[in-house]
């Protein structure tokens, strides 16, 4: 008969709605029974597996009003093209490589990490990194701006959050929750009105995170991590800070840009303290000036005096 460990991991996989893993567990059990000459058990397990059909990961459909909250980005970058400091890049690689050792981790009684919190000043690639992770893992990425959910659906926010997580439970994907601080702020103890709504929504979020199956990846993003409830922060196994680039990183990026595009321009700039998106815009504008034969200065700020 199948070993108790095999039965345990089969039940665990089904509980996590990770049906592809459950199928692998059953196939392994069949192989084990065959190797021990237990033909009756083999026949029973094979008959049971046939009842599953070709695809047991029954997709969860979202109501139309909730579908409008999600969108899928078009990722045009690979991980080596991201502007990440070495330790962050290494952490992301480790996170993705864990999937290759999922069976080993399970056998050791460990779970594969599937929750990342991204924080840092705006414009440093949080959304882009989520898209890259989805691309590297070959999973679709669904982005949800939580501020829009709260502003537009106050009163039913918890219900909608729960429905979105149910979708993630039943569909292998990367769910990217942008502006996490919109619903993840530290609880104030309010017992009525908007404060109670926020507290209920946060509790729903915490419960949903606890139930997230290994087949899904959850990435949260915030520019203001100090506002987040400590219980929410604890739910994320990997916390990454995406900061503005330092001076040497900016200089290296400008050098790499000119070499890649076979172009030369004056590299005098005022980009210290600016995010990566501004550095990228600055190089593109300098490049454009070269192509158009313009000698003027380059700015990514407002023109005309707006402060």
For each residue, the residues with C-beta under 8 A, 3 or more apart:
1: 38 41
2: 6 7 29 32 33 41
3: 6 7 32
4: 7 8
5: 8 9 107
6: 2 3 9 10 25 28 29 32
7: 2 3 4 10 11
8: 4 5 11 12
9: 5 6 12 13 25 106
10: 6 7 13 14 22 25 26 29
11: 7 8 14 15
12: 8 9 15 16 106
13: 9 10 16 18 19 21 22 25
14: 10 11 17 18 19 22
15: 11 12
16: 12 13 21 213 214 215
17: 14 57 169 170 213 215
18: 13 14 21 22 213 214 215
19: 13 14 22 23 52 56 57
20: 23 24 57 172 215
21: 13 16 18 24 25 102 214 215
22: 10 13 14 18 19 25 26 56
23: 19 20 26 27 49 52 56
24: 20 21 27 28
25: 6 9 10 13 21 22 28 29
26: 10 22 23 29 30 45 48 49
27: 23 24 30 31 49
28: 6 24 25 31 32
29: 2 6 10 25 26 32 33 45
30: 26 27 33 34 42 45 46 49
31: 27 28 34 35
32: 2 3 6 28 29 35 36
33: 2 29 30 36 38 41 42 45
34: 30 31 37 38 42
35: 31 32
36: 32 33
37: 34
38: 1 33 34 41 42
39: 42 43
40: 43 44
41: 1 2 33 38 44 45
42: 30 33 34 38 39 45 46
43: 39 40 46 47
44: 40 41 47 48
45: 26 29 30 33 41 42 48 49
46: 30 42 43 49 50
47: 43 44 50 51
48: 26 44 45 51 52
49: 23 26 27 30 45 46 52
50: 46 47
51: 47 48
52: 19 23 48 49 56
53: 56
54:
55: 58
56: 19 22 23 52 53
57: 17 19 20 170 171 172 215
58: 55 170
59: 170 171
60: 166 167 169 170 171
61: 167
62: 66 67 70 163 164 167
63: 66 67 163
64: 67 68
65: 68 69 160
66: 62 63 69 70 160 163 164 167
67: 62 63 64 70
68: 64 65
69: 65 66 144 145 148 149 160 164
70: 62 66 67 142 143 144 164
71: 142 143
72: 140 141 142 143
73: 127 130 131 141 143
74: 131
75: 128 131 132 134 135 141
76:
77: 81 82 128 131 132
78: 81 82 132 135 136
79: 82 89 92 93 132 136
80:
81: 77 78
82: 77 78 79 89 125 128 129 132
83: 124 125 245 249 253 276
84: 88 89 92 125 129 242
85: 88 89 243 249
86: 89 90
87: 90 91
88: 84 85 91 92 240 241 242
89: 79 82 84 85 86 92 93
90: 86 87 93 94
91: 87 88 94 95 238 240
92: 79 84 88 89 95 96 129 133 240
93: 79 89 90 96 97
94: 90 91 97 98
95: 91 92 98 113 116 133 238
96: 92 93 99 133 136 137
97: 93 94 100 101
98: 94 95 101 102 105 112 113
99: 96 102 112 137
100: 97
101: 97 98 104 105
102: 21 98 99 105 106 112 214
103: 106 107
104: 101 107 108
105: 98 101 102 108 110 111 112
106: 9 12 102 103 109 110 111
107: 5 103 104
108: 104 105
109: 106
110: 105 106
111: 105 106 114 214
112: 98 99 102 105 214
113: 95 98 237 238
114: 111 212 214 216 217 218 237
115: 209 212 217 218 219 220 235 236 237 238
116: 95 133 217 218 219 220 236 237 238 239 240
117: 180 219 220 221 222 225 233 236 238 239 240
118: 126 129 130 219 220 221 222 240 242
119: 126 221 222 223 225 239 240 241 242
120: 124 126 223 241 242 243 244
121: 124 223 242 243 244 275
122: 223 275
123: 274 275 276 277 278
124: 83 120 121 242 243 244 275 276 277
125: 82 83 84 128 129 242 276 277
126: 118 119 120 129 130 178 221 242
127: 73 130 131 143 176 178 221
128: 75 77 82 125 131 132
129: 82 84 92 118 125 126 132 133 219 242
130: 73 118 126 127 133 134 141 143 174 176 219 221
131: 73 74 75 77 127 128 134 135 141
132: 75 77 78 79 82 128 129 135 136
133: 92 95 96 116 129 130 136 137 141 174 217 219
134: 75 130 131 137 139 140 141 173 174 217
135: 75 78 131 132 138 141
136: 78 79 96 132 133
137: 96 99 133 134 174 217
138: 135
139: 134 172 173 174 217
140: 72 134 171 173 174
141: 72 73 75 130 131 133 134 135 173 174 176
142: 70 71 72 167 168 173 174 175 176
143: 70 71 72 73 127 130 176 178
144: 69 70 149 164 175 176 177 178
145: 69 148 149 178 179
146: 149 150 177 178 179 180 182 183 184
147: 150 151 179 182
148: 69 145 151 152
149: 69 144 145 146 152 153 157 160 161 182 183
150: 146 147 153 154 157 182 183 201
151: 147 148 154
152: 148 149
153: 149 150 156 157 160
154: 150 151 157 194 197
155: 197
156: 153 159 160
157: 149 150 153 154 160 161 183 197 201
158: 161 162 197 200 201 203 204
159: 156 162 163
160: 65 66 69 149 153 156 157 163 164
161: 149 157 158 164 165 183 201 204 205 208
162: 158 159 165 166 204 208
163: 62 63 66 159 160 166 167
164: 62 66 69 70 144 160 161 167 168 175
165: 161 162 168 169 175 208 211 212
166: 60 162 163 169 170
167: 60 61 62 66 142 163 164 170 171 173
168: 142 164 165 171 173 175 212 216 218
169: 17 60 165 166 211 212 213 216
170: 17 57 58 59 60 166 167
171: 57 59 60 140 167 168 216
172: 20 57 139 215 216
173: 134 139 140 141 142 167 168 216 217
174: 130 133 134 137 139 140 141 142 216 217 218 219
175: 142 144 164 165 168 216 217 218 219
176: 127 130 141 142 143 144 219 220 221
177: 144 146 180 218 219 220 221
178: 126 127 143 144 145 146 221
179: 145 146 147 182 221 222 223
180: 117 146 177 183 184 220 221 222 228 232
181: 184 185 222 223 224 225 227 228
182: 146 147 149 150 179
183: 146 149 150 157 161 180 198 201 202 205
184: 146 180 181 202 205 220 222 227 228 229 232
185: 181 198 202 227 228 229
186: 227 228 229 230
187: 198 199 202 229
188: 195 198 199
189: 195
190: 193 194 195 196 198 199
191: 195 196
192: 195 196
193: 190 196 197
194: 154 190 197 198
195: 188 189 190 191 192 198 199
196: 190 191 192 193 199 200
197: 154 155 157 158 193 194 200 201
198: 183 185 187 188 190 194 195 201 202
199: 187 188 190 195 196 202 203
200: 158 196 197 203 204
201: 150 157 158 161 183 197 198 204 205
202: 183 184 185 187 198 199 205 206 229 232
203: 158 199 200 206 207
204: 158 161 162 200 201 207 208
205: 161 183 184 201 202 208 209 232
206: 202 203 209 210 231 232 235
207: 203 204 210 211
208: 161 162 165 204 205 211 212
209: 115 205 206 212 218 232 235
210: 206 207 235
211: 165 169 207 208
212: 114 115 165 168 169 208 209 216 218
213: 16 17 18 169 216
214: 16 18 21 102 111 112 114
215: 16 17 18 20 21 57 172
216: 114 168 169 171 172 173 174 175 212 213
217: 114 115 116 133 134 137 139 173 174 175
218: 114 115 116 168 174 175 177 209 212
219: 115 116 117 118 129 130 133 174 175 176 177
220: 115 116 117 118 176 177 180 184 236
221: 117 118 119 126 127 130 176 177 178 179 180
222: 117 118 119 179 180 181 184 225 227 228
223: 119 120 121 122 179 181
224: 181 227 228
225: 117 119 181 222 228 233
226:
227: 181 184 185 186 222 224
228: 180 181 184 185 186 222 224 225 232 233
229: 184 185 186 187 202 232 233
230: 186 233 234
231: 206 234 235
232: 180 184 202 205 206 209 228 229 235 236
233: 117 225 228 229 230 236 239
234: 230 231
235: 115 206 209 210 231 232
236: 115 116 117 220 232 233 239
237: 113 114 115 116
238: 91 95 113 115 116 117
239: 116 117 119 233 236
240: 88 91 92 116 117 118 119
241: 88 119 120
242: 84 88 118 119 120 121 124 125 126 129
243: 85 120 121 124
244: 120 121 124 273 274 275 276
245: 83 249 250 253 274 275 276 279
246: 249 250
247: 250 251 272
248: 251 252
249: 83 85 245 246 252 253
250: 245 246 247 253 254 269 271 272 279
251: 247 248 254 255 267
252: 248 249 255 256
253: 83 245 249 250 256 257 276 279 280 283
254: 250 251 257 258 267 269 279 283
255: 251 252 258 259
256: 252 253 259 260
257: 253 254 260 261 263 283 287
258: 254 255 261 262 263 264 265
259: 255 256 262
260: 256 257
261: 257 258 287
262: 258 259
263: 257 258 287 290
264: 258 290
265: 258 286 287 289 290
266: 286
267: 251 254
268:
269: 250 254 282 298
270:
271: 250 274 278 279 282
272: 247 250
273: 244
274: 123 244 245 271 278 279 300
275: 121 122 123 124 244 245 278 279
276: 83 123 124 125 244 245 253 279 280
277: 123 124 125 280 281
278: 123 271 274 275 281 282 300
279: 245 250 253 254 271 274 275 276 282 283
280: 253 276 277 283 284
281: 277 278 284 285 300
282: 269 271 278 279 285 286 298 300
283: 253 254 257 279 280 286 287
284: 280 281 287 288
285: 281 282 288 289 298 299 300
286: 265 266 282 283 289 290 298
287: 257 261 263 265 283 284 290 291
288: 284 285 291 292 294
289: 265 285 286 292 293 294 295 296 298
290: 263 264 265 286 287 293
291: 287 288
292: 288 289
293: 289 290
294: 288 289
295: 289
296: 289
297:
298: 269 282 285 286 289
299: 285 303
300: 274 278 281 282 285
301:
302: 305 306 307
303: 299
304:
305: 302
306: 302
307: 302
